[in-house]
Amino acid sequence: LVRIQKNKAAALLRLAARNV
Amino acid sequence: SKSHSQPSASRASIGNSGMNETGNFGNNFIPANGLTVTQNQVLNLIKACPRPEGLNFQDLRSQLQHMPIATIKQAVDFLSNEGHIYSTVDDDHFKST
């Protein structure tokens, strides 16, 4: 579960970085 | 040669890297969201999967039989790099962000 949450958080950060 | 062009130059390189990557997939039609048709197909299948662990790579292959495995992998890698999808229980299961 921790792994999944970490991956999701990292993906959200990448997505956010692309949309700056 | 102009020193004040530095910030815009770095911004441009960020934008260009994304465009170059989409170009690598050999799909010249780019829809409104900036993804290729292939990338959209893969993303939509992953979005449509109701399972909590997400869609696995075998499912993608069986639902995109017309598509070479390498093409599917490229699309998955791209979507993952861009943050549209993330891996869950293992590196073969994906959910959309």
Backbone of each chain as nested JSON, in Angstrom:
{
  "chains": [
    {"id": "A", "residues": [
      {"number": 1, "name": "LEU", "atoms": {"N": [0.833, -1.208, 0.0], "CA": [0.0, 0.0, 0.0], "C": [0.869, 1.259, 0.0]}},
      {"number": 2, "name": "VAL", "atoms": {"N": [1.93, 1.227, 0.789], "CA": [2.826, 2.38, 0.845], "C": [3.454, 2.631, -0.528]}},
      {"number": 3, "name": "ARG", "atoms": {"N": [3.863, 1.516, -1.184], "CA": [4.462, 1.621, -2.516], "C": [3.496, 2.286, -3.494]}},
      {"number": 4, "name": "ILE", "atoms": {"N": [2.222, 1.837, -3.447], "CA": [1.223, 2.379, -4.368], "C": [1.015, 3.873, -4.116]}},
      {"number": 5, "name": "GLN", "atoms": {"N": [0.91, 4.231, -2.832], "CA": [0.704, 5.647, -2.503], "C": [1.891, 6.492, -2.931]}},
      {"number": 6, "name": "LYS", "atoms": {"N": [3.094, 5.922, -2.757], "CA": [4.298, 6.652, -3.171], "C": [4.32, 6.865, -4.672]}},
      {"number": 7, "name": "ASN", "atoms": {"N": [3.988, 5.789, -5.418], "CA": [3.959, 5.889, -6.881], "C": [2.924, 6.902, -7.342]}},
      {"number": 8, "name": "LYS", "atoms": {"N": [1.773, 6.876, -6.675], "CA": [0.711, 7.803, -7.06], "C": [1.14, 9.246, -6.788]}},
      {"number": 9, "name": "ALA", "atoms": {"N": [1.74, 9.462, -5.624], "CA": [2.193, 10.81, -5.272], "C": [3.245, 11.302, -6.266]}},
      {"number": 10, "name": "ALA", "atoms": {"N": [4.171, 10.401, -6.641], "CA": [5.219, 10.779, -7.595], "C": [4.61, 11.109, -8.95]}},
      {"number": 11, "name": "ALA", "atoms": {"N": [3.599, 10.317, -9.361], "CA": [2.94, 10.56, -10.643], "C": [2.215, 11.903, -10.63]}},
      {"number": 12, "name": "LEU", "atoms": {"N": [1.547, 12.197, -9.541], "CA": [0.843, 13.478, -9.427], "C": [1.821, 14.645, -9.497]}},
      {"number": 13, "name": "LEU", "atoms": {"N": [2.975, 14.473, -8.867], "CA": [3.997, 15.528, -8.915], "C": [4.492, 15.744, -10.341]}},
      {"number": 14, "name": "ARG", "atoms": {"N": [4.716, 14.641, -11.063], "CA": [5.17, 14.762, -12.459], "C": [4.128, 15.466, -13.311]}},
      {"number": 15, "name": "LEU", "atoms": {"N": [2.877, 15.053, -13.101], "CA": [1.779, 15.658, -13.857], "C": [1.69, 17.157, -13.556]}},
      {"number": 16, "name": "ALA", "atoms": {"N": [1.825, 17.489, -12.282], "CA": [1.754, 18.896, -11.886], "C": [2.907, 19.686, -12.486]}},
      {"number": 17, "name": "ALA", "atoms": {"N": [4.099, 19.066, -12.501], "CA": [5.279, 19.754, -13.036], "C": [5.105, 20.071, -14.521]}},
      {"number": 18, "name": "ARG", "atoms": {"N": [4.449, 19.159, -15.252], "CA": [4.221, 19.38, -16.695], "C": [3.224, 20.494, -16.939]}},
      {"number": 19, "name": "ASN", "atoms": {"N": [2.365, 20.722, -15.958], "CA": [1.285, 21.699, -16.178], "C": [1.598, 23.076, -15.626]}},
      {"number": 20, "name": "VAL", "atoms": {"N": [2.824, 23.28, -15.124], "CA": [3.21, 24.597, -14.604], "C": [3.285, 25.593, -15.757]}}
    ]},
    {"id": "B", "residues": [
      {"number": 1, "name": "SER", "atoms": {"N": [22.565, 35.558, -27.678], "CA": [23.567, 36.493, -27.185], "C": [22.988, 37.412, -26.119]}},
      {"number": 2, "name": "LYS", "atoms": {"N": [21.682, 37.571, -26.072], "CA": [21.081, 38.433, -25.048], "C": [20.965, 37.672, -23.731]}},
      {"number": 3, "name": "SER", "atoms": {"N": [21.462, 38.33, -22.66], "CA": [21.479, 37.639, -21.371], "C": [20.067, 37.452, -20.833]}},
      {"number": 4, "name": "HIS", "atoms": {"N": [19.136, 38.353, -21.119], "CA": [17.797, 38.236, -20.524], "C": [16.939, 37.153, -21.188]}},
      {"number": 5, "name": "SER", "atoms": {"N": [17.475, 36.511, -22.196], "CA": [16.69, 35.451, -22.831], "C": [16.838, 34.108, -22.101]}},
      {"number": 6, "name": "GLN", "atoms": {"N": [17.657, 34.077, -21.048], "CA": [17.919, 32.838, -20.322], "C": [16.671, 32.135, -19.768]}},
      {"number": 7, "name": "PRO", "atoms": {"N": [15.773, 32.842, -19.051], "CA": [14.623, 32.134, -18.482], "C": [13.717, 31.519, -19.56]}},
      {"number": 8, "name": "SER", "atoms": {"N": [13.487, 32.253, -20.65], "CA": [12.597, 31.716, -21.67], "C": [13.236, 30.529, -22.381]}},
      {"number": 9, "name": "ALA", "atoms": {"N": [14.578, 30.533, -22.476], "CA": [15.261, 29.423, -23.125], "C": [15.079, 28.136, -22.317]}},
      {"number": 10, "name": "SER", "atoms": {"N": [15.171, 28.249, -20.984], "CA": [15.032, 27.04, -20.178], "C": [13.591, 26.532, -20.218]}},
      {"number": 11, "name": "ARG", "atoms": {"N": [12.632, 27.465, -20.256], "CA": [11.238, 27.057, -20.365], "C": [11.004, 26.302, -21.664]}},
      {"number": 12, "name": "ALA", "atoms": {"N": [11.6, 26.828, -22.742], "CA": [11.383, 26.23, -24.052], "C": [11.93, 24.807, -24.087]}},
      {"number": 13, "name": "SER", "atoms": {"N": [13.057, 24.583, -23.412], "CA": [13.643, 23.249, -23.464], "C": [12.756, 22.237, -22.749]}},
      {"number": 14, "name": "ILE", "atoms": {"N": [12.059, 22.672, -21.694], "CA": [11.143, 21.761, -21.005], "C": [10.002, 21.37, -21.95]}},
      {"number": 15, "name": "GLY", "atoms": {"N": [9.437, 22.37, -22.612], "CA": [8.337, 22.089, -23.536], "C": [8.777, 21.214, -24.685]}},
      {"number": 16, "name": "ASN", "atoms": {"N": [9.97, 21.472, -25.212], "CA": [10.426, 20.727, -26.377], "C": [10.685, 19.263, -26.066]}},
      {"number": 17, "name": "SER", "atoms": {"N": [11.169, 18.978, -24.849], "CA": [11.481, 17.59, -24.535], "C": [10.22, 16.736, -24.623]}},
      {"number": 18, "name": "GLY", "atoms": {"N": [9.093, 17.291, -24.17], "CA": [7.848, 16.558, -24.274], "C": [7.439, 16.342, -25.714]}},
      {"number": 19, "name": "MET", "atoms": {"N": [7.62, 17.371, -26.545], "CA": [7.218, 17.27, -27.936], "C": [8.091, 16.26, -28.677]}},
      {"number": 20, "name": "ASN", "atoms": {"N": [9.372, 16.249, -28.374], "CA": [10.252, 15.289, -29.033], "C": [9.865, 13.86, -28.681]}},
      {"number": 21, "name": "GLU", "atoms": {"N": [9.471, 13.654, -27.419], "CA": [9.11, 12.313, -26.999], "C": [7.868, 11.826, -27.734]}},
      {"number": 22, "name": "THR", "atoms": {"N": [6.866, 12.711, -27.863], "CA": [5.662, 12.267, -28.566], "C": [6.006, 11.959, -30.02]}},
      {"number": 23, "name": "GLY", "atoms": {"N": [6.962, 12.7, -30.575], "CA": [7.351, 12.464, -31.956], "C": [7.958, 11.09, -32.164]}},
      {"number": 24, "name": "ASN", "atoms": {"N": [8.564, 10.535, -31.133], "CA": [9.228, 9.242, -31.254], "C": [8.266, 8.093, -31.52]}},
      {"number": 25, "name": "PHE", "atoms": {"N": [6.968, 8.299, -31.283], "CA": [6.041, 7.194, -31.414], "C": [5.468, 7.076, -32.824]}},
      {"number": 26, "name": "GLY", "atoms": {"N": [5.938, 7.924, -33.719], "CA": [5.578, 7.76, -35.111], "C": [4.114, 8.009, -35.418]}},
      {"number": 27, "name": "ASN", "atoms": {"N": [3.436, 8.699, -34.522], "CA": [2.026, 8.984, -34.752], "C": [1.892, 10.481, -34.994]}},
      {"number": 28, "name": "ASN", "atoms": {"N": [1.498, 10.857, -36.203], "CA": [1.54, 12.292, -36.516], "C": [0.295, 13.045, -36.077]}},
      {"number": 29, "name": "PHE", "atoms": {"N": [-0.772, 12.332, -35.728], "CA": [-1.971, 13.025, -35.287], "C": [-1.937, 13.217, -33.77]}},
      {"number": 30, "name": "ILE", "atoms": {"N": [-1.968, 14.47, -33.344], "CA": [-1.92, 14.755, -31.914], "C": [-3.224, 15.416, -31.485]}},
      {"number": 31, "name": "PRO", "atoms": {"N": [-4.03, 14.708, -30.678], "CA": [-5.304, 15.267, -30.218], "C": [-5.112, 16.429, -29.245]}},
      {"number": 32, "name": "ALA", "atoms": {"N": [-6.219, 16.977, -28.793], "CA": [-6.195, 18.204, -27.998], "C": [-5.395, 18.065, -26.703]}},
      {"number": 33, "name": "ASN", "atoms": {"N": [-5.373, 16.884, -26.088], "CA": [-4.682, 16.761, -24.798], "C": [-3.178, 16.534, -24.935]}},
      {"number": 34, "name": "GLY", "atoms": {"N": [-2.646, 16.567, -26.141], "CA": [-1.208, 16.474, -26.341], "C": [-0.675, 15.061, -26.417]}},
      {"number": 35, "name": "LEU", "atoms": {"N": [-1.556, 14.06, -26.308], "CA": [-1.122, 12.669, -26.417], "C": [-1.421, 12.157, -27.824]}},
      {"number": 36, "name": "THR", "atoms": {"N": [-0.667, 11.145, -28.245], "CA": [-0.946, 10.539, -29.546], "C": [-2.152, 9.61, -29.428]}},
      {"number": 37, "name": "VAL", "atoms": {"N": [-2.647, 9.153, -30.556], "CA": [-3.788, 8.233, -30.569], "C": [-3.461, 6.988, -29.754]}},
      {"number": 38, "name": "THR", "atoms": {"N": [-2.255, 6.444, -29.986], "CA": [-1.81, 5.252, -29.251], "C": [-1.81, 5.498, -27.748]}},
      {"number": 39, "name": "GLN", "atoms": {"N": [-1.215, 6.607, -27.343], "CA": [-1.128, 6.925, -25.917], "C": [-2.515, 7.096, -25.32]}},
      {"number": 40, "name": "ASN", "atoms": {"N": [-3.43, 7.72, -26.07], "CA": [-4.802, 7.887, -25.588], "C": [-5.519, 6.555, -25.43]}},
      {"number": 41, "name": "GLN", "atoms": {"N": [-5.299, 5.641, -26.391], "CA": [-5.935, 4.323, -26.318], "C": [-5.505, 3.602, -25.053]}},
      {"number": 42, "name": "VAL", "atoms": {"N": [-4.188, 3.617, -24.805], "CA": [-3.65, 2.949, -23.617], "C": [-4.185, 3.609, -22.348]}},
      {"number": 43, "name": "LEU", "atoms": {"N": [-4.168, 4.943, -22.325], "CA": [-4.627, 5.673, -21.143], "C": [-6.111, 5.404, -20.881]}},
      {"number": 44, "name": "ASN", "atoms": {"N": [-6.918, 5.385, -21.939], "CA": [-8.355, 5.155, -21.764], "C": [-8.649, 3.753, -21.23]}},
      {"number": 45, "name": "LEU", "atoms": {"N": [-7.888, 2.761, -21.699], "CA": [-8.076, 1.398, -21.19], "C": [-7.731, 1.335, -19.708]}},
      {"number": 46, "name": "ILE", "atoms": {"N": [-6.643, 1.998, -19.325], "CA": [-6.231, 1.988, -17.921], "C": [-7.258, 2.735, -17.074]}},
      {"number": 47, "name": "LYS", "atoms": {"N": [-7.765, 3.856, -17.603], "CA": [-8.8, 4.629, -16.891], "C": [-10.06, 3.8, -16.678]}},
      {"number": 48, "name": "ALA", "atoms": {"N": [-10.39, 2.958, -17.687], "CA": [-11.65, 2.216, -17.667], "C": [-11.608, 1.006, -16.733]}},
      {"number": 49, "name": "CYS", "atoms": {"N": [-10.433, 0.632, -16.254], "CA": [-10.317, -0.56, -15.421], "C": [-10.799, -0.281, -13.995]}},
      {"number": 50, "name": "PRO", "atoms": {"N": [-11.822, -1.043, -13.535], "CA": [-12.398, -0.773, -12.212], "C": [-11.644, -1.434, -11.064]}},
      {"number": 51, "name": "ARG", "atoms": {"N": [-10.699, -2.36, -11.371], "CA": [-10.031, -3.092, -10.293], "C": [-9.115, -2.173, -9.476]}},
      {"number": 52, "name": "PRO", "atoms": {"N": [-9.064, -2.402, -8.156], "CA": [-8.256, -1.516, -7.303], "C": [-6.757, -1.569, -7.614]}},
      {"number": 53, "name": "GLU", "atoms": {"N": [-6.28, -2.739, -8.113], "CA": [-4.855, -2.843, -8.432], "C": [-4.54, -2.305, -9.835]}},
      {"number": 54, "name": "GLY", "atoms": {"N": [-5.597, -1.952, -10.587], "CA": [-5.406, -1.393, -11.919], "C": [-5.292, -2.448, -13.003]}},
      {"number": 55, "name": "LEU", "atoms": {"N": [-4.967, -1.978, -14.21], "CA": [-4.893, -2.855, -15.379], "C": [-3.478, -3.408, -15.519]}},
      {"number": 56, "name": "ASN", "atoms": {"N": [-3.355, -4.728, -15.806], "CA": [-2.008, -5.247, -16.002], "C": [-1.623, -5.272, -17.478]}},
      {"number": 57, "name": "PHE", "atoms": {"N": [-0.356, -5.461, -17.725], "CA": [0.176, -5.348, -19.079], "C": [-0.42, -6.398, -20.015]}},
      {"number": 58, "name": "GLN", "atoms": {"N": [-0.7, -7.603, -19.481], "CA": [-1.313, -8.657, -20.3], "C": [-2.677, -8.214, -20.826]}},
      {"number": 59, "name": "ASP", "atoms": {"N": [-3.463, -7.547, -19.953], "CA": [-4.774, -7.044, -20.382], "C": [-4.627, -6.03, -21.505]}},
      {"number": 60, "name": "LEU", "atoms": {"N": [-3.64, -5.148, -21.36], "CA": [-3.394, -4.154, -22.408], "C": [-3.091, -4.847, -23.738]}},
      {"number": 61, "name": "ARG", "atoms": {"N": [-2.239, -5.869, -23.667], "CA": [-1.863, -6.591, -24.886], "C": [-3.069, -7.255, -25.529]}},
      {"number": 62, "name": "SER", "atoms": {"N": [-3.904, -7.91, -24.719], "CA": [-5.045, -8.629, -25.297], "C": [-6.104, -7.67, -25.815]}},
      {"number": 63, "name": "GLN", "atoms": {"N": [-6.174, -6.461, -25.254], "CA": [-7.169, -5.503, -25.732], "C": [-6.65, -4.627, -26.874]}},
      {"number": 64, "name": "LEU", "atoms": {"N": [-5.342, -4.678, -27.109], "CA": [-4.743, -3.911, -28.213], "C": [-3.965, -4.873, -29.111]}},
      {"number": 65, "name": "GLN", "atoms": {"N": [-4.635, -5.907, -29.581], "CA": [-3.946, -6.962, -30.333], "C": [-3.347, -6.482, -31.646]}},
      {"number": 66, "name": "HIS", "atoms": {"N": [-3.914, -5.416, -32.195], "CA": [-3.396, -4.893, -33.459], "C": [-2.085, -4.135, -33.247]}},
      {"number": 67, "name": "MET", "atoms": {"N": [-1.756, -3.892, -31.988], "CA": [-0.607, -3.027, -31.687], "C": [0.619, -3.841, -31.27]}},
      {"number": 68, "name": "PRO", "atoms": {"N": [1.799, -3.519, -31.806], "CA": [3.006, -4.237, -31.375], "C": [3.28, -4.008, -29.882]}},
      {"number": 69, "name": "ILE", "atoms": {"N": [3.838, -5.031, -29.237], "CA": [4.113, -4.938, -27.8], "C": [5.028, -3.748, -27.492]}},
      {"number": 70, "name": "ALA", "atoms": {"N": [6.022, -3.548, -28.362], "CA": [6.972, -2.451, -28.138], "C": [6.257, -1.106, -28.136]}},
      {"number": 71, "name": "THR", "atoms": {"N": [5.248, -0.967, -29.015], "CA": [4.489, 0.283, -29.092], "C": [3.699, 0.512, -27.812]}},
      {"number": 72, "name": "ILE", "atoms": {"N": [3.08, -0.57, -27.303], "CA": [2.318, -0.465, -26.057], "C": [3.258, -0.084, -24.909]}},
      {"number": 73, "name": "LYS", "atoms": {"N": [4.42, -0.739, -24.858], "CA": [5.403, -0.449, -23.811], "C": [5.85, 1.008, -23.856]}},
      {"number": 74, "name": "GLN", "atoms": {"N": [6.105, 1.499, -25.084], "CA": [6.511, 2.895, -25.249], "C": [5.45, 3.841, -24.702]}},
      {"number": 75, "name": "ALA", "atoms": {"N": [4.182, 3.541, -25.039], "CA": [3.08, 4.39, -24.592], "C": [2.975, 4.366, -23.067]}},
      {"number": 76, "name": "VAL", "atoms": {"N": [3.112, 3.164, -22.483], "CA": [3.049, 3.021, -21.028], "C": [4.194, 3.807, -20.368]}},
      {"number": 77, "name": "ASP", "atoms": {"N": [5.405, 3.668, -20.929], "CA": [6.556, 4.392, -20.386], "C": [6.338, 5.903, -20.456]}},
      {"number": 78, "name": "PHE", "atoms": {"N": [5.823, 6.344, -21.604], "CA": [5.582, 7.779, -21.77], "C": [4.555, 8.273, -20.755]}},
      {"number": 79, "name": "LEU", "atoms": {"N": [3.423, 7.575, -20.668], "CA": [2.348, 7.987, -19.757], "C": [2.823, 7.981, -18.31]}},
      {"number": 80, "name": "SER", "atoms": {"N": [3.695, 6.999, -17.992], "CA": [4.245, 6.914, -16.65], "C": [5.196, 8.082, -16.371]}},
      {"number": 81, "name": "ASN", "atoms": {"N": [6.055, 8.376, -17.353], "CA": [6.996, 9.49, -17.205], "C": [6.28, 10.826, -17.041]}},
      {"number": 82, "name": "GLU", "atoms": {"N": [5.169, 10.983, -17.747], "CA": [4.417, 12.237, -17.704], "C": [3.515, 12.33, -16.473]}},
      {"number": 83, "name": "GLY", "atoms": {"N": [3.347, 11.214, -15.763], "CA": [2.532, 11.23, -14.557], "C": [1.059, 10.928, -14.794]}},
      {"number": 84, "name": "HIS", "atoms": {"N": [0.693, 10.505, -15.997], "CA": [-0.712, 10.179, -16.268], "C": [-1.116, 8.858, -15.609]}},
      {"number": 85, "name": "ILE", "atoms": {"N": [-0.145, 7.926, -15.505], "CA": [-0.418, 6.635, -14.877], "C": [0.699, 6.326, -13.87]}},
      {"number": 86, "name": "TYR", "atoms": {"N": [0.439, 5.364, -12.977], "CA": [1.484, 4.936, -12.033], "C": [1.33, 3.447, -11.786]}},
      {"number": 87, "name": "SER", "atoms": {"N": [2.426, 2.793, -11.422], "CA": [2.361, 1.353, -11.182], "C": [1.887, 1.098, -9.755]}},
      {"number": 88, "name": "THR", "atoms": {"N": [1.185, -0.027, -9.579], "CA": [0.582, -0.311, -8.269], "C": [1.269, -1.485, -7.582]}},
      {"number": 89, "name": "VAL", "atoms": {"N": [0.618, -2.663, -7.58], "CA": [1.153, -3.803, -6.821], "C": [2.501, -4.302, -7.36]}},
      {"number": 90, "name": "ASP", "atoms": {"N": [2.719, -4.149, -8.677], "CA": [4.025, -4.468, -9.255], "C": [4.197, -3.616, -10.514]}},
      {"number": 91, "name": "ASP", "atoms": {"N": [5.306, -3.831, -11.222], "CA": [5.603, -2.978, -12.371], "C": [4.731, -3.291, -13.589]}},
      {"number": 92, "name": "ASP", "atoms": {"N": [3.871, -4.299, -13.477], "CA": [2.992, -4.659, -14.592], "C": [1.55, -4.187, -14.409]}},
      {"number": 93, "name": "HIS", "atoms": {"N": [1.26, -3.57, -13.275], "CA": [-0.096, -3.091, -13.023], "C": [-0.1, -1.566, -12.988]}},
      {"number": 94, "name": "PHE", "atoms": {"N": [-1.084, -0.98, -13.671], "CA": [-1.117, 0.482, -13.766], "C": [-2.506, 1.039, -13.49]}},
      {"number": 95, "name": "LYS", "atoms": {"N": [-2.512, 2.194, -12.816], "CA": [-3.75, 2.944, -12.636], "C": [-3.532, 4.347, -13.192]}},
      {"number": 96, "name": "SER", "atoms": {"N": [-4.627, 4.979, -13.58], "CA": [-4.491, 6.355, -14.055], "C": [-4.531, 7.311, -12.861]}},
      {"number": 97, "name": "THR", "atoms": {"N": [-3.753, 8.372, -12.955], "CA": [-3.657, 9.319, -11.856], "C": [-4.978, 10.069, -11.646]}}
    ]}
  ]
}
